[in-house]
Amino acid sequence: MNRLSLCFGLCVAFALCLATGCQQPPQQVESELQQDVSSGRLPTLRWPDFSDYQPLVNTFYSQRNFAPAWLANGGPTSQARQLIDAFNRSDAKGLNPDDYDKSRWPDRLKSIGSSPAANAQFDLAMTVCAMRYIRDLHIGRVNPKHFDFGIDVNQKKYDLPQFLSGQVVSASDAGAVLASVEPQSDEYRRTEAALQKYIALAAKPALPALPAVGSPVSAGGSYAGAAQLAARLKLLGDLDGSDPSAGSAYDARLAQAVKSFQLRHDLPNDGKLTTQTIAALNTPLDQRVRQLDDTLERWRWLTDTYANAPIFVNLPEFALRAYGPGHKLDFMMAVIVGKALADKKTPLIEREMKYIVFRPYWSVPISIVRKELLPHIAKSKGYLASKNFEVTNQQGKPVANWTPRELEQGTLMVREKPGPKNSLGLVKFMFPNEYDIYLHSTPATELFSRTKRDFSHGCIRVADPAKLAEWLLRDQPEWTPEKVEEALNQGPDNHSVDLKTPVPVVIFYATAWVKENGTVYFFDDLYGYDQQLDDALKHGPPYPQAPAEKKKSGDTV
């Protein structure tokens, strides 16, 4: 080799070394990277096992011949620094900064250049944390299929190696790229803003617990913790203006602020200080932060289309919202949902409503036949006829001669005849899904007056079925309000009407709901779905991805 060639080779090697941020031959860093990637485990990570990302990480580095992606000129790239900043502030997104090694980046930054192994570990840690952060922010951490929910996040997954290479590694503004991966719905943004507010509130010195009450305290009464109560209500935004006068007087202003608090926390909003209201006021703000965190996680599960669904049912709120053009709220109505029992809980679903059935039959699921009907039939075979049920074969044709054993085995079916006393009421709204869940009316309308409305076997009963039917058929001119009323009360039985345009439906679970004006409403964890999610998250990545075994709710009333 002549002197000129040797000089040129040394210059190239030096340039590569600078480009990769190391003082060692770059091939040593590449070799270290290749070994670390192939193992699927990096001990210096807070969560060392990245085997769930290993194929993606391997693809990312293979495409660049295992050259470092986040090192240049002896230090981290500007994109790496922006990512680290995003990791450190991820709690504002409802994520856990420790999942992305918040406390470990300062030492890693100091270690750059100390050895090929240190450089490789920095680069790999950055790639793994970046992939985790982007996926977590885009589709959530735990696959909803793990909870047996009817939501498929796979359809919105990024090609992470390509996304990192094409969108992040050389981005002029990596922060803007990261912001673009979040859901873009107004509900998500409002929830995120509310979370940041409650994080700030929770960071303040804790207020002393409010004293308990014996009997309820009404406006004009006396409460020993009146001053503390005023301070708490001001902190939470339910009490405006100057403090009430000192002392124990529970005056009208305090009572009005308590009403506001009660309304936001799903309590009877009568302004009375009760044991239940005091307990809600004493709830640690960290718990409210977790509720907002869990709600953001579920917003990330939804596809972009369904995040703006025209029909949105929030289970813990017992409420249905119908949205018109521009995602403007047309109306709300009360709903009844599945009982808070293991086999009755309503699952989360996103589907399209395709048709309506007026004056429907109710095909009784075999589980209900066995548990609830057969004991009555054992006492009197005429029980079914007395309750407007009939027995049919598998083709739906009535059968006159049958035995209880045939019903128990499922050889023959039981269905309830149409009419105003039918368990499904006079109409059902169908969005086909694997759980046999749908919306329907009900003859038991008195249950809508209850505050807590988990009474069904899984399906969702609506308070104003005629209004919902008219709204769904509004772009089909032949379906006037009068015709809808006729179909409900006098029309043919089991009459199916296809919707001209399928309507997106989301059955959701948010124990924190943020209204358009930014007011936050909190609800009880009706089914323990928040607790299930928290339990899955506390173990850290890799988070559960395997689908749970499907169980049909299926009883539909």
C-alpha positions in Angstrom: 0.0 0.0 0.0 1.5 3.4 -0.9 1.7 6.3 1.5 -1.2 8.2 -0.2 -3.6 5.2 0.1 -2.6 4.6 3.7 -3.3 8.3 4.5 -6.7 8.1 2.7 -7.7 5.0 4.6 -6.8 6.5 7.9 -8.8 9.6 7.1 -11.9 7.6 6.2 -11.6 5.6 9.4 -11.2 8.7 11.4 -14.3 10.3 9.7 -16.4 7.2 10.4 -15.2 7.2 14.0 -16.4 10.8 14.4 -19.7 10.0 12.6 -20.4 7.2 15.1 -19.4 9.2 18.1 -16.6 6.8 19.2 -12.9 6.8 19.6 -12.6 3.2 18.6 -12.8 1.6 15.1 -16.5 1.7 14.1 -16.5 -2.0 13.3 -16.0 -2.7 17.0 -19.2 -0.8 17.8 -21.1 -2.6 15.0 -19.9 -5.9 16.3 -21.1 -5.1 19.8 -24.4 -3.9 18.5 -25.0 -7.0 16.5 -24.3 -9.2 19.5 -26.5 -7.2 21.8 -29.4 -7.1 19.3 -29.3 -10.8 18.7 -29.6 -11.6 22.4 -33.0 -9.7 22.8 -31.8 -8.6 26.2 -29.9 -5.5 27.3 -29.0 -5.6 31.1 -28.5 -1.8 31.3 -32.2 -1.2 30.4 -34.7 -0.7 33.2 -36.7 -3.4 31.6 -33.9 -5.6 30.0 -36.1 -8.0 28.1 -36.9 -6.5 24.6 -37.5 -9.9 23.0 -40.9 -8.7 21.8 -39.2 -5.9 19.8 -36.0 -7.9 18.9 -37.1 -8.8 15.3 -38.0 -5.1 14.7 -34.7 -3.9 16.2 -32.7 -6.4 14.2 -34.4 -5.2 11.0 -33.7 -1.6 11.9 -30.0 -2.2 12.4 -29.6 -4.7 9.5 -30.8 -2.0 7.1 -27.9 0.2 8.3 -25.3 -2.6 8.6 -25.4 -2.2 12.4 -24.0 1.3 12.2 -25.1 3.4 15.3 -28.2 5.6 14.6 -28.0 8.0 17.5 -24.4 9.0 17.7 -22.4 11.6 15.7 -19.4 13.8 16.2 -18.5 12.2 19.5 -21.9 12.6 21.1 -25.6 12.0 20.8 -27.5 13.3 17.8 -30.0 16.1 18.3 -32.7 13.6 17.5 -31.5 11.4 20.4 -31.6 14.4 22.8 -35.1 15.2 21.7 -36.2 11.6 22.3 -34.7 11.6 25.7 -36.6 14.8 26.5 -39.8 13.1 25.4 -39.1 10.0 27.5 -38.5 12.2 30.5 -41.8 14.0 30.1 -43.9 11.0 29.1 -45.9 11.1 32.4 -47.7 14.1 30.8 -48.9 11.6 28.1 -50.2 9.1 30.6 -47.1 6.9 30.3 -44.5 5.9 32.8 -41.1 7.6 32.3 -39.3 4.7 33.9 -40.5 2.5 31.0 -38.1 4.6 28.9 -35.2 4.7 31.4 -35.7 8.3 32.6 -33.1 7.9 35.4 -30.5 6.2 33.3 -29.9 8.6 30.5 -27.5 11.0 32.3 -25.0 8.2 33.0 -25.4 6.8 29.5 -24.7 10.2 28.0 -21.5 10.5 30.1 -20.4 7.0 29.0 -20.4 7.9 25.3 -16.9 7.3 23.8 -15.6 5.4 26.8 -15.7 2.0 25.0 -17.3 0.3 22.0 -19.6 -1.6 24.4 -20.8 1.7 26.0 -21.5 3.3 22.6 -23.4 0.2 21.4 -25.4 0.0 24.6 -26.4 3.7 24.4 -27.5 3.3 20.8 -29.4 0.1 21.4 -31.1 1.5 24.5 -32.2 4.5 22.4 -33.6 2.3 19.7 -35.5 0.0 22.1 -36.9 2.9 24.1 -37.8 4.8 21.0 -39.7 1.8 19.6 -41.5 1.3 22.9 -42.4 4.9 23.3 -43.7 5.3 19.7 -45.8 2.1 19.9 -47.1 2.9 23.4 -48.1 6.4 22.4 -49.7 5.3 19.2 -51.6 2.1 20.0 -51.2 1.7 23.8 -49.1 -0.5 25.9 -51.4 -3.6 26.5 -53.2 -5.2 23.6 -57.0 -4.9 24.3 -57.3 -8.5 23.0 -55.6 -9.5 26.2 -58.7 -8.5 28.1 -61.0 -10.2 25.5 -62.1 -6.8 24.1 -63.4 -6.4 20.5 -60.8 -3.8 19.5 -58.0 -4.6 17.0 -54.9 -2.4 17.4 -52.9 -4.5 14.8 -54.5 -2.6 11.9 -52.9 0.7 13.1 -49.4 -0.6 13.9 -46.5 1.2 12.3 -43.6 -0.5 10.5 -41.3 0.7 13.3 -38.0 0.0 11.6 -39.1 2.0 8.6 -40.7 4.7 10.8 -37.6 5.3 12.8 -35.3 5.3 9.8 -37.6 7.4 7.6 -39.2 9.8 10.1 -37.1 10.1 13.2 -33.4 9.4 12.8 -32.9 12.4 10.5 -35.9 14.5 11.6 -35.4 18.3 11.8 -38.0 18.3 14.5 -38.2 14.9 16.2 -40.6 16.3 18.8 -43.2 17.1 16.1 -42.8 13.6 14.6 -43.5 12.1 18.0 -46.6 14.4 18.5 -48.0 13.1 15.2 -48.1 9.5 16.4 -50.7 10.3 19.1 -54.4 10.1 18.5 -55.7 13.3 17.0 -59.3 13.2 18.4 -60.6 16.1 20.5 -61.4 13.8 23.3 -57.9 12.5 23.5 -56.4 16.0 23.5 -58.8 17.2 26.2 -58.0 14.2 28.4 -54.3 14.8 28.0 -54.7 18.5 29.0 -56.8 17.4 32.0 -54.1 14.9 33.0 -51.4 17.6 33.0 -53.7 19.7 35.3 -54.2 16.9 37.7 -50.5 16.0 37.7 -49.8 19.6 38.8 -52.5 19.3 41.5 -51.2 16.0 42.8 -47.7 17.5 43.1 -48.9 20.1 45.6 -48.7 19.4 49.3 -51.5 17.1 50.4 -54.4 18.7 52.1 -55.5 17.2 55.4 -58.4 14.7 55.2 -61.8 16.2 55.7 -63.6 15.2 58.9 -66.3 12.5 58.6 -70.0 13.3 59.0 -72.6 11.4 60.9 -75.9 12.4 59.3 -76.0 14.4 56.1 -75.2 18.1 56.5 -77.4 20.5 54.5 -76.9 24.2 53.6 -77.3 26.3 56.7 -75.9 23.6 58.9 -72.6 23.2 60.7 -69.5 21.3 59.6 -66.3 21.3 61.6 -64.2 21.0 58.4 -65.8 23.9 56.6 -62.6 25.8 56.1 -60.7 22.7 54.9 -63.7 21.9 52.6 -63.5 25.3 51.0 -59.8 25.0 50.4 -60.2 21.6 48.7 -63.1 22.8 46.5 -61.1 25.8 45.4 -58.1 23.6 44.6 -60.4 21.4 42.4 -62.1 24.3 40.7 -65.6 23.9 42.1 -65.5 27.0 44.3 -64.6 30.4 42.9 -63.9 33.7 44.5 -62.8 34.5 48.0 -62.9 32.0 50.8 -66.2 31.7 52.8 -66.1 33.2 56.3 -64.1 31.3 58.8 -65.8 29.0 61.2 -68.0 25.9 60.9 -70.8 27.3 58.9 -71.8 25.2 55.9 -73.3 28.1 53.9 -75.1 28.2 50.6 -71.9 29.0 48.6 -70.2 25.9 50.0 -73.3 23.8 49.3 -73.4 25.0 45.7 -69.7 24.1 45.2 -70.3 20.7 46.7 -73.1 20.3 44.2 -70.6 21.0 41.4 -68.2 18.5 42.8 -71.0 15.9 43.2 -72.1 16.3 39.6 -68.5 15.8 38.4 -68.1 12.6 40.5 -71.3 10.8 39.7 -72.9 11.5 43.1 -76.4 12.7 43.9 -75.9 16.4 43.4 -78.1 17.7 46.2 -75.4 19.7 47.9 -75.6 17.7 51.1 -72.4 16.6 52.8 -72.8 12.8 53.1 -70.3 10.0 53.9 -70.1 9.2 50.2 -69.4 12.8 49.3 -66.7 13.1 52.0 -65.1 9.9 50.8 -64.9 11.2 47.2 -63.5 14.5 48.4 -60.8 12.7 50.3 -59.8 10.5 47.3 -56.1 11.1 46.7 -55.4 13.0 43.5 -52.9 10.4 42.5 -55.9 8.1 41.9 -57.5 10.7 39.6 -54.2 10.8 37.7 -54.4 7.1 37.3 -58.0 7.3 36.0 -56.9 9.8 33.4 -53.8 7.6 32.5 -56.1 4.6 32.0 -58.5 6.5 29.9 -55.7 7.8 27.6 -54.4 4.3 27.2 -57.8 3.2 25.9 -58.2 6.2 23.6 -54.9 5.0 22.0 -56.5 1.6 21.2 -59.1 3.1 18.9 -58.7 3.4 15.2 -58.8 7.0 13.8 -62.2 6.4 12.3 -63.7 5.0 15.5 -62.1 7.6 17.7 -64.7 9.9 16.2 -67.6 7.4 16.2 -71.1 8.8 15.7 -72.4 6.5 18.5 -70.3 6.3 21.6 -71.3 4.4 24.8 -69.3 5.0 28.0 -70.0 2.1 30.3 -69.0 3.5 33.7 -71.0 6.7 32.9 -74.1 4.7 31.8 -74.4 7.1 28.9 -74.7 7.1 25.1 -73.6 10.0 22.9 -74.7 10.4 19.3 -72.6 12.7 17.1 -73.5 14.5 14.0 -71.4 16.2 11.3 -68.1 17.5 12.5 -68.3 15.3 15.5 -70.7 17.7 17.2 -72.8 16.2 19.9 -76.4 15.7 18.8 -77.8 14.2 22.0 -77.1 12.0 25.0 -79.2 9.4 26.6 -79.1 7.1 29.6 -78.3 3.4 29.1 -78.3 0.2 31.1 -75.3 -2.0 30.8 -74.2 -5.5 31.9 -74.1 -6.4 35.5 -70.8 -6.1 37.3 -70.4 -9.8 37.5 -67.7 -12.0 35.8 -69.9 -13.4 33.0 -72.2 -10.3 32.6 -69.8 -7.4 32.0 -70.2 -5.6 28.7 -66.9 -5.8 26.7 -65.3 -2.9 24.8 -66.1 -3.1 21.1 -65.7 -1.0 18.0 -67.8 -2.0 15.0 -70.3 -0.6 12.5 -74.1 -0.6 13.1 -75.6 -2.1 9.9 -79.3 -2.7 10.6 -82.2 -2.3 12.9 -84.8 -4.9 13.8 -88.3 -3.7 14.8 -90.4 -5.9 17.1 -87.7 -8.5 17.4 -87.7 -12.0 18.8 -85.3 -12.7 21.6 -83.4 -15.9 21.1 -82.6 -17.0 24.6 -78.9 -18.1 25.0 -78.5 -21.6 26.3 -76.8 -20.3 29.4 -79.9 -18.4 30.4 -82.1 -21.4 29.5 -80.2 -23.6 31.8 -79.7 -21.2 34.7 -83.0 -19.3 34.7 -85.7 -21.1 32.6 -85.2 -24.8 33.3 -85.8 -24.5 37.1 -89.2 -22.9 36.3 -89.9 -25.5 33.6 -89.2 -28.3 36.1 -92.1 -27.0 38.2 -94.5 -26.3 35.3 -94.0 -27.1 31.6 -96.5 -24.4 30.8 -94.1 -21.8 32.2 -92.7 -20.9 28.8 -96.1 -20.2 27.2 -97.3 -18.2 30.2 -94.3 -15.9 29.8 -94.6 -15.5 26.0 -91.8 -17.9 25.1 -91.9 -20.6 22.5 -89.6 -23.5 21.6 -88.2 -23.7 18.1 -85.9 -26.0 16.1 -82.5 -24.8 14.8 -84.2 -23.2 11.8 -86.5 -21.1 13.9 -89.7 -23.1 13.3 -91.9 -23.5 16.4 -92.0 -27.0 17.9 -95.1 -28.2 19.8 -93.6 -31.4 21.4 -90.4 -31.0 23.3 -88.6 -32.1 26.4 -86.6 -30.2 29.0 -83.6 -32.4 28.1 -83.7 -31.1 24.5 -83.5 -27.6 25.8 -80.7 -28.3 28.2 -78.7 -30.0 25.4 -79.4 -27.1 23.0 -81.0 -29.4 20.4 -84.0 -27.1 20.5 -84.1 -23.4 21.2 -86.2 -21.0 23.3 -87.2 -17.6 22.0 -89.4 -14.9 23.3 -92.2 -13.7 21.0 -92.2 -10.0 19.9 -94.3 -7.4 21.6 -94.1 -4.6 24.2 -93.2 -7.1 27.0 -90.4 -8.7 25.1 -87.2 -8.5 27.0 -85.6 -6.6 24.1 -88.5 -4.2 23.9 -89.7 -3.1 20.5 -86.4 -2.6 18.6 -82.8 -3.7 18.6 -79.8 -2.0 16.9 -77.3 -4.4 15.4 -73.5 -4.0 15.0 -72.5 -7.6 14.4 -69.7 -8.8 16.7 -68.3 -11.9 18.3 -69.9 -11.3 21.6 -73.6 -11.1 20.4 -73.8 -7.6 22.0 -76.1 -5.0 20.7 -78.3 -2.0 21.7 -82.0 -2.5 22.3 -85.0 -1.1 24.1 -86.6 -2.6 27.2 -90.0 -2.8 28.9 -88.3 -2.3 32.3 -88.0 1.5 31.9 -88.2 2.2 35.6 -84.5 1.1 35.9 -83.4 4.2 34.1 -84.2 6.3 37.1 -81.4 4.6 39.1 -78.0 6.2 39.4 -76.1 3.0 39.0 -77.5 1.1 36.0 -75.8 -2.3 35.6 -78.7 -4.6 35.3 -78.4 -6.4 31.9 -76.7 -9.7 31.0 -74.3 -7.9 28.7 -76.2 -6.0 26.1 -77.0 -2.3 26.3 -80.6 -1.0 26.9 -81.3 2.5 25.7 -83.7 5.0 27.4 -85.2 6.5 24.2 -85.2 3.8 21.4 -87.6 5.7 19.2 -85.3 8.8 19.2 -82.3 6.6 18.4 -84.1 4.8 15.6 -85.3 8.1 14.0 -81.8 9.5 14.2 -80.2 6.4 12.6 -82.8 6.5 9.8 -82.7 10.3 9.3 -81.1 10.0 5.8 -83.7 7.5 4.6 -86.7 9.9 3.8 -89.3 7.1 3.8 -88.6 6.6 7.5 -90.5 9.5 9.0 -91.0 9.7 12.8 -94.6 8.5 12.2 -93.4 5.4 10.3 -90.8 4.6 13.0 -93.6 4.9 15.6 -95.8 2.6 13.5 -93.0 0.1 13.1 -92.5 0.0 16.8 -96.1 -0.5 17.8 -98.1 -1.9 14.9 -95.6 -3.1 12.3 -94.7 -6.6 11.3 -92.8 -8.7 13.8 -89.0 -9.1 13.5 -88.8 -6.6 10.7 -85.2 -5.8 9.7 -84.2 -2.5 8.1 -80.7 -2.0 6.7 -79.1 1.4 7.3 -78.3 3.3 4.2 -74.8 4.0 5.6 -73.3 1.9 8.4 -72.8 3.9 11.5 -69.6 3.5 13.6 -70.2 2.4 17.2 -67.8 2.3 20.1 -68.5 0.7 23.4 -65.9 2.4 25.6 -64.7 2.5 29.2 -63.6 5.8 30.6 -63.7 6.5 34.3 -62.6 10.0 33.5 -64.5 12.0 30.8 -63.5 15.5 29.8 -66.2 17.7 28.4 -65.8 20.3 25.7 -65.2 23.1 28.2 -62.5 21.1 29.9 -64.6 20.1 33.0 -63.5 16.6 34.2 -66.1 14.0 35.3 -65.0 10.9 37.2 -66.8 7.6 37.6 -66.4 4.5 39.6 -64.4 1.6 38.2 -67.7 -0.3 37.5 -66.2 -3.5 36.2 -62.7 -3.3 37.6 -61.3 -2.7 34.1 -59.1 0.1 35.4 -57.7 -2.2 38.0 -57.1 -5.0 35.5 -55.2 -2.5 33.3 -53.2 -1.2 36.2 -52.3 -4.7 37.2 -51.0 -5.5 33.7 -49.0 -2.3 33.5 -47.3 -2.4 36.9 -45.1 -5.3 35.8 -43.5 -3.2 33.0 -42.6 -4.3 29.4 -43.0 -6.6 27.7 -46.7 -6.0 28.3 -49.3 -8.7 27.6 -50.1 -9.0 23.9 -51.7 -12.5 23.7 -55.4 -12.5 23.2 -57.5 -13.9 26.0 -59.9 -16.8 25.3 -63.1 -15.3 24.0 -66.3 -15.6 26.0 -69.6 -14.5 24.6 -71.8 -12.4 26.9 -74.5 -13.4 24.5 -77.6 -13.2 26.7 -78.4 -9.7 25.3 -80.8 -8.4 27.9 
